[in-house]
Amino acid sequence: MADEIELGFHGAAQTVTGSCMEVKHGNSRILIDCGLFQGSRGLERLNYGPFRFQPGRIDAVILTHAHIDHSGLLPRLAAQGFSGPIWCTEPTRDLLHYMLADSARLQEGDAARRNRRADRADEPPIDPLYTVADADIALGLTRSVDLDQWFDPAPGLRARFWNAGHILGAASVELAAGDLSVLFSGDLGPDVKSLERPAEAPAGVDHIICESTYGDRERQDVDSEQRLALLGAEVRAALERGGNLIIPAFAVERTQELLLDIATLFDRGVLAARPVFIDSPLASRATSVFAKHAPPDTDNGAVFRNSAFHYVESTSESMSLNQMSGAVILAGSGMCEGGRVRHHLVHNLPRRDSTVLFVGYQAQGSLGRTIVDGARRVRISGRDLAVRATIRRIESYSAHADRGDLIRWVEARRPIRGSLFFSHGEAAALGSLKGAFEASTHTIVPAIGERYRLRAGEPAARLCTGIDEVQQVISGDWQNDYADFAVNLKRDLQRISDEAARRDAIRRMRRIIDDMAAHRADHGARRRASRSDRPRHARR
């Protein structure tokens, strides 16, 4: 028992967001991350479901980094009875003070906005997932520890952080239980970054749980100068179109890297200096954390105070930007699922002279992914919008390692004495990485709800299967299909030239929906009747 743990996956398994893993060792229980599901409405609903463990029984949380898909359920965890320490690096702790409070305000604001929407008039009110008060409680539980310093999160378990090269403060977690060693990669950064050192981690562990976000993609191999040139070309082309340049940017790391490069382009005269609006209060506060920890290339943070940069605080100032043309606007959120970027998209997506430049990962089901994938119309806050703006993408600003980076990171960890798990990825990425290693290593692609027994020097043994309902949500979301169907329905009906035929098409669609609803109701009634007819001992 001393060299055995049970590992359960509660998120970011066969999907990218919602990172949360549970480790059991004897009577000890800890979590590695406790993150928010982000993307489609179906995925977001998973945040409202009950935890699949008792929060009050968890001894500690070890947090790999501050991104909300890894930390965003900590306030809810605390509100439901967790009172142990949340271990993280000092920069992560500093970022959390802004990020959890901001997430809580967004939860409260999003619930209020949805409750005001006319199309929800007949539906019950939505409660926020958690409140600012809950976030304050979680922040009070944080404890910082330096890289490469062993600490004891729970009896029988030891842990230490390794630099992951992802964002400020991001770390991989080495966990030991007697002779058993397990390495959780957290999110790994690419080989080329402006603000972070390359990832480090020990070799010769028993089991590895490795992220797979870009596991099926090899990004263009560019150095910092080539990346500067790419950004300069995109900004110049966007401004020549005459409209605004909207850059949906994650508040932490992505915004700061962009600001560093934009300032460099201005200073070198590659681009004529012009106002750049950072329309994200969270990004402004996160930038102050970067300045505090002063990466070498930022001249003690002075680069973030460039005279061309304007940090937008008030909502009224943010709205006033929509009256402009030729503005450069960085706004959150990076996947367009919330924040101020959404009202900028409402005003700029229909404009042929505007440009939307994506610089980060767009999860399946997110609005950003829908736009990047070429949607001609989208639905934002109940409004149907034509996409006429120029849509562009630069992948070299990603904070995630690509396929080659991930393979090199894993190879440097050999020998792997037990199993190699691939998590935090979509199907194509997971399959690609599994295919790269399964001939030489025992590889596993876990599902949410699965649990495994880990022992030193042995392949992992699965103890239970995943949760079917969750897998169905991950594989697709009817609301995304509905949005696509709804925004294009009128145009599709207009392609039918005959008025009577259009009305007949509508009648047929209604009949299909009624028939499907009746069939599902009848099927559910038969299943309930079948269960009630079974002998009592068979239902236990």
N, C-alpha and C positions, 0 to 999 in steps of 0.2 A: 504493500500500500504506500510505503514511503516514496517510491519512485513511480507513482501513477497519478494522473490527473484525468478528469473528464472535461472535455471541451465542447461547449454548445454554441451554435451559431444563431443569433437572434436578428441579424441584419447584414446588409452588404454581402450576401451570398447569392450568386447568380443575378445580382443587381449591384449598382455602384454605391448607393447611399444607405444610410441607416446603420453604419458600422456599430456592432455590439456583439462581443463574444463573452461567454461566461466560463470561468475556470473553477472547477470544484476539486478540492484536495482535502480528503478527510472531512473535517467539519468547516473548513475554510471555503469561502465563496468570494470571488472577485470578478469584476468586469474589466475587459479591455475595451475602452470606448463606450459611449452611450449616445449615439448620434441620431439625428433626425432623418427620416425618409423624405426625399425631395424628388420632384418631377411631376408625374401625373396626379390627378385627384385621387385615383385609386391607391397609389403609393402613399400619398399624404394621409389617407384615412388610417393606414397602419399605425401612424403615430398616436391615434386616439384609442387603439385597442389596449387591453390589459397587458402589462408586462408578463412574460412567460416565466417569471421567477418572482420571488417575494422581495421587493426592494429592501424591506427591513432586515432581511437575512444576508444581504450583501455586506461584506466586511470593508471593501475598498473598491475604488475605481482607479485604473491606470489609464491615463488619457494620452494618446499619441500626439495629438495636436489640436489646435483651436477651431478648425473648420467645423461648421455647424452640422455637417453630416457625420461628424465624429463626436461632437460635444452637445448637440442641440437638445437632447432629451434629459440632460442632467437636472434642469429645474423640475421637470415632471418626476424624475426619480426621487429627488429630495422631497417634493411635495407629498409623495406617497410612502414616505417612511425611511428612506435611506439617510443615514447620519454619519457614515464613515468618512475617511479622508479621500480626496480626489487628488491623486499624485500626478504631477506634470512638471515640465521644465519651467523655469522662471519666465522666459518670454511668452510661453503659452499662457501662464497664469495672468500676465499683464494683458494679453489680448482678450482673454475671457472676460475681464472686467467690462469691456466694451461690447463684446460679441454676444454674450448671453443676455445682457440688458437690452441690446438692440433686437435680438430675436424675440424676447418677451414683448417688447413694444409692437413688433410686427405681428405677433400672434394676437395681441389685443386689438390692434388696428384692423387686421384682416377679418377677424370675427365681426367687428362692428360694421365694416364695409359690406360684408356678405349679408348681414342681417338687414341692411338698408336697401339692398338690391330689389328692384320691382319683381324680378323673376323668382324671388324667394318669399314673396308675400304670404303664401299659403303654407310655408314650411316652418317647422319649429326653429326657434333661435339657436344659433351656434354659440357655444361657450369657447373662450380661448383655450388653447392647449395648455398653456400655463401663463402666469402673470409675472410682472416685474418683481413682485415680492418673492415669488418662487425662485427667480433667478438670483436674487440677493442671498437667499438661503444657500443655494448651491455654491455661490462664490465664496461664502464663508467657510466652506469645507475644503477648499483647494489648499494643497501643500506642494511647495516647489522643491525640486531636487536637481542637482547638477548632472550633466552627462557623465557616464562611466562611474557613477557612485552607487554602490549597492544599497538597497533599502528593503525592509520587510513589510510588504503590504498586508500580510495575514499570516497566522501561524503556519509554519512549514513551507512558506513560499518566500523566495528572494527575487528581486528584480533590479534591473538597471537600464538606463536609457542610452541609446546610441544615436548620433546625428543621422537623420533620414534625408537631409538635403532637399526637403519639399518646400516648406514655408518656414518663417521665423519660428523657432522653438520646436519644430516637428522632430519626432524621435521614433525610432524603432524600439521595441521592448524585448529584452532578453529575460526570460522567466525560468527559474530553477526550482525544482522540488527534489531534494536529494541529488541523485545522480542524473535525473531527467532534466533536459534542457529544451526549451521551446522558444523560438524566435518569431515575434510578430513584426512584420515589416512596417506596419502603418502605411501611410502614403509616402512613396519614394519620389525624389526629384530627379530631373534629367541630368545628364553629365554636364551640360552647359547651362549655367545660371549666373545672373549678375549678383545676386544678393546672398546666396547660400553656398557653403562648402559642399563638396561631393559626399554622398552617403557613405557611412561606415557601419560595420557590424561584425560580430565574431564568426569564425568558421568552425565547422565540426560540431554542429548541434544535432539533436535527435529529430526535431520536427520544426518545419517552417510554415508559417501562414503568410503568404505573399500576395500583395495587391496586384490587380490585373487590369487597371483602368484602360491603359493603352496597349494591352497585350497583343492586339492584332494589327498595330500600326507602327510603321517606321516613319517618323517625321523627317522632313528634309534636314539633312545634316548641315547645320549652319553654325558659324561662330558668332561672337557678339557683334562684330562689324557687319557681317552679312545680315544679321537680324535687324540691326539699325537701318540698313539700306532698304530692307523689306518694309519696315514700318514707315520710313520716309516716303517711299513710293506710294503706299496706300493712303497716307494722310494727304499728300500732294494731289493725288488723283481725286480724292473725295472732295477736297476744297475747290478744285477746278470745276466740279459739277455744279457748284454754286449753293448747294444746300448744306445742311448740318451733317457732321460726322458723329454718329452715336456709337460709343464703344461700351457694350455691356461688360462690366469688369467686376470680378470678385474683389471685395474690399481689402483683403489681406494678401499681400505679395504681388498679385497681378497688377493692381493699381500702382503699387510702388515701383515695380519694374518698368511699367509704361512711363511713369513720370520721369524716372531716371533717364530713359532713352529719349523721350521727347525733349527734356532739358538739354541733352547732349546734341540733338539735332538743331535746336535753336542756337546753342552756343557756338556750334561749328558753322552756322550760316547755311546749313543744308536746307532748312525750312525758315522762312521768315517768322519771327516771333509773333504770336497772336495769343489772345486769351484762351486758356484751357480751363474748363469748368469741371471740378471734381464734385459731382452732385451725389454725394453719399456721406452723410454725417459719420457713419461707421468707418468709411475709408479715411476720413480726416482724422479720426481718433486712432485708428490703427497706424496711420502714418506717424503719429506722435510716438507710438511704441517703437516703430522702426528707428526713429531719430534717437530715442533713448538708448537703444542697443547698438546704434551707430555702425551699420555694415561699412566696411572699408571704402567702398566706392561712392559713398554718399557724402563725403566731406563733413562727417559728424552731423549728418542730417540736413545740411544747408541746401542740398539739391532740392529737397521737398518744399523749400520756402522760396523757390524761383518766383520772380515778380510776375511771370506770365500765368502762374497757377492761382486760380480762384476757388477756394473751398466754399461750397454752397451749403448753408445751414438751414435756412428757413424754407418752409414749403412754398411760400409765396414767391421767393426768389427762384426756386426750382421751376415753378410754373411759368415765370416770366421768360425763362430760356426758350420756351416754345414760340415766342414771338420773333426769334432771331433766325438769321440765315448765315451760313458760313461759320458756325460755332463748332468747336471740338468739345464734346461732352462725354466724360466718363461717368457712368452711373451704374449702381447696383440694382438688381442682383445679376450675377454673371450668367445665369441660365434663364434670366427674364421671368422667373417665377414669382417675383415680388419686388418691392422697392420702387424707387423713382424711375427706373429705366422704363417701366411699363407705360407711364404717361408720355415719355419721350417717344416711345414706339407708336403710340396712338397718333401722335402728331406728325411723325416722320415716315412711318412705313408707307402711307399713301402718296408721299412726295417723290416724284421721279428724280429730283435733283439731290435728294438726301442719300446717305450711305450708312449702313449698319455694319460695323466691323467686329466680328467675333474673334476673341483671342484666348478662349478657354474651353474646357470640356463641356459638352452639352448632353446631359443624360437623356436616355430614352424617355419619352413622354413629356419632356419639358417644352415650354414655348420656344426657347432658343433652338432646340433640336428640330422642332417643326419648321421654323423659319429657315434654318441652315439646310434642311432637306428639300427646300424648294417650294414650300406651300405658296400658292397664289393668293389665298385669303386666310386670315387667322381671326380668332375670337379673343378679345382682351377685355376683361371686366364687363362682359355682357354685350360688347360692341363688335360687330363684324367689320373687318378692315381688309381692303385690298393691299397686297404687298407689291408696291411699285418701286420702292427704293432699291438701290444697288446693295446686294448682300455679299460681303467679302469675309474672308477668314485667314488668320495667320495662326498656325499651330505651334510655331517656335516659341511662343510665350507660355506654353503650358507648364504648370508646376509639377506635372507628373512625368515619370520616366516612361519612355516608349518601349516597344517590344525589345529592341536591342539592349537598352539600358537594363531592363528587368532581367533578361537572360544573363547578362554579365554580372548583375548583382547576385543572382542565385548561384551561378557557377563559382563565384568567389566565396561562397559559404560552405562549399564541400569540404569534407564528406558529410552527407546528410544520412544519418544512421537509421532514421525512421521513415516519415512521410513528408511529402511536399504538398501543401494545400494551396489552391488558388482561389482567392475570394475577391470581393470589391471589383467586379467586372461584369460586363454583359456577355451573352452567350458566345459571340464570335471571338472576343478577346480571351475568354477562359479556354475555349477549345483550342485556340492557336498556341497558347502557352502549355497547355497539357500535352499537346502533340509534340512540342519541342523537348519535353523531358520524360515522357512516360516510358520510353525504351530503356532509360538508365536509372530511373528513380520511381519509387512508389508514389504516384500522384493522385490527388483527390480534388474534385470540384464539389464542395459541400452545398447543400440547400438550406434555406432558413428552416429551423426546427430540428435539424439533424444534430446528434451528439456523438462524440467519439471518445474512446478510451485511448490515452496516450501513455506508452511505457518507453523506458530507455532502450534504444537499440532495436525496437520492433516496429513494424508497420502499424499505423493506427487502425483500430477496429471500430466500425460503426455500431452504435448502440440503439439508435432509433432513426426512422426515416423523417423526411421533411413534411411540411404542412401544405397539403394540396391547395387550399384556398389562397394561401399567400403566393404560391407559384403561379396561380392563374392571374393574380393581380400583376405580378412581375412580367408575365409574358405579354400582357396587353391590357388596355384600359378602354372600356366602352365609351367613356366620356371624350377621349381623344377622337375616336371614330365618329361620335355624334357631332363634335365641333366641326370636323372636316366635312361631314355630310350636310350639316345645317348651313354652313357658310356658302356652300356651293349649290344648295338645293334649287334656289330660284333660277340660277343660270342653267342648271341641268334641265329644269322643266321648260325653260324657254327654247331649248334645242328641239323640243317637240313642237312642230309647227301648228298642229291642230288643237284648238281650244278644248274640244271635248276629250281628246286623247290625254291632254294634261290632267283634266279633272279625273279621268279614269285611272291615270297613274297614281294620283294621290289616294283615291279610294283603295287601290290595290295595296299600296304601302300600309295604309291603316288596317286593312284586313289581315295582312301578314303579321303586324304587331299584335293585334287582338288574338289571332290564332296562337302565336308563340306564347303570349302571356297566359292564355287559358291552358295550353299544354303544360307549361311549367307548373301552374297551380295544381293541375290534376296529378302530375307526376309527384309533386311534393306530398299531396294528400295520400297517395297510394303508399309512399315510403313510410309516412307516419303511421298509417294503418298497419302496415307490415310489421313495423317494430312493436306496436302495441299488442299484436296477435302472438308474438313469440312468448314462450314460457319465461317466467320471471328470472330463473337462473341463467337463461341464455342472454339476458340483457345486462348482466353484471359486467 
